[in-house]
Amino acid sequence: MTAFRAGIAGAGVCRDGAPEAMWIGWPETAEGGLALAGHYLMRERLGRATALTIGPGLGREPETLALVRDIVANAPVPVVLDADALQSDIVRAGSAPRVLTPHAGEFARIAGGASLREFCGANGATVVRKGPVTCIGAAETVYHSCFGGPVLARGGSGDLLAGLIGGLLAQAGAVAERPPVPRGSESASATLQAAARGVVWHGLGRRCARPRPGPGRRPNHAGASIIFRRRCGKPHQKA
């Protein structure tokens, strides 16, 4: 679902995903998580990436989290961190621009009692704190979004949002062809804009989606597809 939304947002090629995506086989741990032994697969392909989205479906095995921490610490492109990748050591690793997409509980875990502004300022991150009113913060700037509704709290909706923001970041300036720009510099504006745009598109997609009541339903993509293709166009770049 994450890769599906990255493609809708305009990322031309996605690794490990769905439509317009390429699956990469990865060594597994005994418990079925991503093993450190596969790190070379990421290194081989990182030069072709313009953004990374990490977290949905990841799991919390120590070996897998150590792998992700190392990837984030050495990432030369912007990173979106969601779900199980939202660990205190991972979100603070490295210097690449990053967007964090926690709900209230995850934010409390990584922020250690700091407010949204305090956390963003201290860590140079853009944070999308999801809730009834979603707050998008970067340094001293905080935007508020009321788009969407309670249905966006359904499991899987956050994965879609992470994919949307990742796809938008992948388009922002062809960063893979430029030297890495550290957090806290001029890249912050583009990162914040991508995060805010992803939040709004995610909420507007819910408004346009046809209601699909009942338990066990997967979040509906239809409304977002309509908005992106008819109103915003669909540019493509590598991701």
C-alpha positions in Angstrom: 0.0 0.0 0.0 2.9 2.4 0.8 4.5 1.8 -2.6 1.0 2.2 -4.3 0.6 5.7 -2.9 4.2 6.6 -3.7 3.4 5.8 -7.3 0.2 7.9 -7.3 2.2 10.8 -5.8 4.4 10.8 -8.8 7.4 8.5 -8.0 8.2 6.8 -11.3 9.9 3.7 -10.0 9.6 2.2 -6.5 11.6 -0.6 -5.0 9.7 -3.2 -2.9 6.2 -2.2 -3.7 3.1 -2.6 -5.9 2.2 -0.9 -9.2 5.3 0.5 -11.0 7.3 -1.2 -8.2 10.2 -3.7 -8.2 10.5 -6.3 -5.5 14.0 -7.0 -4.1 14.6 -10.3 -2.4 16.2 -9.9 1.0 17.9 -12.3 3.4 15.7 -13.0 6.4 16.3 -13.5 10.1 15.1 -16.7 11.9 11.9 -14.8 12.8 11.2 -13.6 9.3 12.5 -10.0 9.5 15.1 -8.2 7.3 18.6 -9.5 8.1 21.7 -7.4 8.3 23.3 -9.7 5.8 21.2 -8.0 3.1 22.6 -4.5 3.7 24.7 -4.8 0.5 21.4 -4.9 -1.5 20.6 -1.4 -0.3 24.1 0.0 -0.9 24.0 -1.3 -4.5 20.8 0.6 -5.3 21.0 3.7 -3.1 22.6 5.7 -5.9 19.5 5.4 -8.0 17.1 6.5 -5.2 15.8 10.0 -4.6 14.0 9.2 -1.4 13.5 6.3 1.1 10.3 5.3 3.0 11.0 2.9 5.8 8.7 1.4 8.5 5.4 -0.1 7.3 5.4 -3.8 7.9 9.0 -3.6 9.3 8.6 -5.4 12.7 10.7 -4.8 15.8 13.4 -7.5 15.7 16.6 -6.0 17.1 18.6 -7.1 14.0 16.1 -5.5 11.7 16.1 -2.2 13.7 19.9 -2.2 13.7 19.8 -2.6 9.9 17.4 0.4 9.6 19.4 2.5 11.9 22.5 2.0 9.8 20.6 2.7 6.6 19.2 6.0 8.0 22.6 7.0 9.5 24.2 6.8 6.0 21.3 7.8 3.8 22.3 10.4 1.1 18.6 11.2 0.3 15.5 12.3 2.3 13.9 9.7 4.4 10.3 9.1 5.6 10.1 7.1 8.8 6.9 5.5 9.9 5.5 2.8 12.1 8.2 0.5 13.6 11.0 2.7 12.3 9.9 5.3 14.7 12.4 4.4 17.4 14.4 7.0 19.4 17.8 6.0 18.0 16.7 5.6 14.4 14.9 9.0 14.1 18.1 10.7 15.4 20.6 8.8 13.2 22.5 10.5 10.4 22.0 13.9 8.8 19.7 13.4 5.9 16.5 15.4 5.7 13.6 13.4 7.2 9.9 13.3 7.7 8.5 11.4 10.7 4.9 10.3 10.7 3.9 9.2 14.3 0.5 9.0 15.9 0.2 10.4 19.4 1.6 7.3 21.1 4.6 7.0 18.8 5.4 10.7 19.2 5.4 10.3 23.0 7.8 7.4 22.6 10.4 9.3 20.5 9.9 12.8 21.9 10.6 12.1 25.6 8.2 14.7 26.8 9.2 17.5 24.4 6.6 19.5 22.5 6.3 19.3 18.8 8.2 22.5 18.2 10.9 21.5 20.7 11.4 18.1 19.2 11.5 19.5 15.6 13.9 22.2 16.6 16.3 19.9 18.5 16.4 17.2 15.9 16.1 19.1 12.6 13.2 16.8 11.5 9.8 17.5 9.9 7.1 15.7 12.0 3.6 14.8 10.9 1.8 14.1 14.2 -1.3 12.3 13.2 -4.6 12.8 15.1 -8.1 14.3 14.8 -6.2 17.5 13.8 -2.9 16.5 12.2 0.0 18.8 13.1 2.9 19.2 10.6 5.9 20.8 12.3 9.4 21.9 11.2 11.6 24.1 13.4 9.3 27.0 14.5 6.6 26.3 11.8 3.5 24.2 12.6 0.7 23.7 10.2 -2.7 22.1 11.2 -4.8 19.9 8.9 -8.4 19.1 9.5 -8.8 17.1 6.3 -9.9 13.5 6.4 -11.9 12.0 9.3 -12.0 9.2 11.8 -11.7 6.6 9.0 -8.1 7.6 8.6 -7.4 6.0 11.9 -8.0 2.6 10.4 -5.0 0.3 10.2 -3.0 0.8 7.0 -4.0 4.5 6.4 -0.7 5.6 7.9 1.2 3.4 5.5 -0.6 5.2 2.6 0.3 8.6 4.0 4.0 7.6 4.3 4.0 6.5 0.7 2.4 9.7 -0.5 5.0 11.8 1.3 7.8 9.6 0.1 6.6 9.9 -3.5 6.5 13.7 -3.2 10.0 13.8 -1.6 11.3 11.7 -4.5 10.2 14.4 -6.9 11.6 17.4 -4.9 14.6 18.6 -6.8 16.2 15.4 -8.0 18.2 15.2 -4.9 20.0 12.1 -5.9 21.9 14.1 -8.5 23.1 16.7 -6.1 25.4 16.6 -3.1 23.5 15.6 0.1 21.9 18.6 1.9 22.0 18.3 5.7 19.0 18.8 7.9 18.3 22.3 9.0 19.4 23.9 5.7 17.4 25.1 2.7 16.1 21.6 2.1 13.8 22.0 5.1 11.3 24.0 3.2 10.9 21.4 0.4 10.7 18.6 3.1 8.0 20.5 5.0 6.0 21.3 1.8 6.1 17.6 0.8 4.9 16.5 4.2 2.1 19.1 4.3 1.0 18.4 0.7 0.9 14.6 1.5 -1.3 15.2 4.5 -3.7 17.3 2.6 -3.9 15.0 -0.4 -4.4 12.0 2.0 -7.3 13.8 3.7 -8.9 15.0 0.4 -8.6 11.5 -1.0 -10.8 10.3 1.9 -13.4 13.0 1.1 -13.7 11.8 -2.5 -13.5 8.1 -1.8 -16.7 6.1 -2.1 -17.8 4.9 1.3 -17.0 1.2 1.9 -18.5 0.3 5.3 -17.7 -2.9 7.1 -14.9 -4.5 9.1 -11.7 -5.7 7.4 -11.9 -3.2 4.6 -8.6 -2.0 3.2 -8.3 1.8 3.0 -9.8 3.1 -0.3 -7.4 4.6 -2.9 -10.0 5.7 -5.4 -10.6 9.2 -4.2 -6.9 10.1 -4.0 -6.3 8.8 -7.5 -9.0 11.1 -8.8 -7.5 14.1 -7.1 -4.0 13.5 -8.2 -4.7 12.7 -11.8 -7.4 15.3 -12.6 -6.2 18.3 -10.5 -2.5 17.9 -9.8 -1.2 15.9 -12.8 1.1 13.0 -12.4 4.8 13.8 -13.1 7.3 11.0 -12.9 10.8 10.6 -11.5 12.8 7.8 -10.1 12.4 6.8 -6.5 
